[in-house]
Amino acid sequence: MNEVATSVLLERALSAASLRHKVLASNVANVDTPGYKRFDVAMQAALRQDPGSPLADSIYRQSGTSLRLDGNNVDVEQEMALVAETEAYFNAVANCLIKQMATTRYLISEGRR
């Protein structure tokens, strides 16, 4: 994979993680909404899609479960664990992108400072 393709993939991964964070925050905000079914982002599917396709296509609704009598299936502890996982993923991808950009800058300057 060349530098440009790698950058595009890393940028898409950052966008997908950001979208997932928003979706998870929405789930937490709706924890007391009767009948609410949680949403999530299929991260691997988002990265496999064509770079021009909208990330929103990778959002799905988990409608087959229910945690309470009112039909809501949001578990705040699970959502917060997923938020922490997504944050760690975002930070790892951001660090990869930063290192790639530093390498590119170094190569452009031919190693000179």
Summary of the structure (lengths in Angstrom):
residues: 113
radius of gyration: 18.1
end to end distance: 27.6
largest distance: 66.1
contacts: 288
relative contact order: 0.18
helix: 62%
strand: 5%
